[in-house]
Amino acid sequence: MIEDVGTTKRGNLSAKRKLAIWERENGKCMLCGIKLMTGQFIFEHVRALELGGTDTDDNIRLTCKPCAKEKTKKDHQMTAKAKRQKAKHLGIRGSKSPLPYGKTSKWKKKLDGSIVPR
């Protein structure tokens, strides 16, 4: 089960810290292993801050932009799941009201913008 442990505050990543991380990782993406060039990478948290990861150098790595995009997408999905699980555990339910003009609404929006009963 994924635990919602809260978001860690993001600190400042100084040039000195960036250089130390670059040297530690040998200038390679830690997900796919390609050699990185200027402008092709970001510094990524191994465990996302929104999932309770720390903002320390041992939790930061280099990733190419395509790998970082995929990882960030997965991190957001995990965070959303953790929030749903926490809400369910606490007995909090999401809104059950229908979306405006959705399939379960008693109103229908026509192409011309007018709103009529179903």
N, C-alpha and C positions, 0 to 999 in steps of 0.2 A: 504494500500500500504506500502511496506517495504521501509524504507528510508536508503539510503547509506550515512551514516554520517561520514565515515572515520574510520581508525584504530587508537586506543589509544595505546600509548607507554606502553609496559609491564615494570613494576617496579620489585623490588626485594621483594620476599616473605620471610621474615626473620623467624627464628625459633620461635621467640616470637609471630609474627603474626599467624603462622601456629597453634601454641598451642591455641591461643585465638579463632581461627575459629573452631578448633577441639572441644574445650569446649562448644562453643556456639551451635554447631550442635549435641552435645552429642555423637560424634563418629559414627553417622549414615549417610547413603547416603540420601541426600535430595530429590532424585528422587524416589527411591524404598523403602527406609526406613530400609534396612538391617544394622545390626551392622557391622562395618568395623574393619578389622585387619590390622596390619602393612603390607604394600606392596600391599594391595587390593584396594587402593583408590588414587584419585588425587584431587588437589584443582582446581575447575572449576569455571570459571566466569559465573554468571547467565546470563547476557547479554554479549555476546562475544565481545572481544576487537575489532575484525574486523567489528563489527556492531555498534561500538561507545560506548560500555560499559566502565565503569570506572574501574580502577585498585585499587579500595578501598575495605576494608574488607567487607563492606555490599554488595558488588557485587561478593564475592567469597564464594563458599560453597564446602562441601565435596561430592564427588560422587564416587560410585564404578566404576571400570574400564569398565564393560559392558555398564552401563548407560552413562558414559562419552563418550564412543565411539559413541553411538547413537546420543547423543546431539551434539557432534562435527560434525558429518555427516550432521545433520539438519542445524547447523550454517553455514557450508560451502555452503549448497544448498541455504539458505536464502541470503548469501552474493553474490553468483553468480547471483541470481535473481535480487537483488538490483542493481548490476552492469549493468545487461541487461536493466533494467528499466531506469536507468540513461542514458545509451547510447542511448536508443530509444528516451527519452525526449530531449536529446541534438542533435538528428538527426545523430548520429554516427551509422553506420551499420557495422556489422561483415563482414569478408572477404567472398565474394561469389565465390571465385575461387575453383575449384574442388580439392579434395584431389588427390595426385599423385596416379595414377593407380586405382582410384575409379571408380564407375559405370558410372560417367559422363565424365571421362577422355577419351581423344582420343587415349591413350596408354594403353597397357595391359601388365602386368608382368606375364611371364610364370613360371611354377614350377622350371625350371632349372635356373631361375634368369634373363633370357634374356627379353628384352623389345621390344615389337612389336606393330605396329599400330592395332587398333581394326578393 
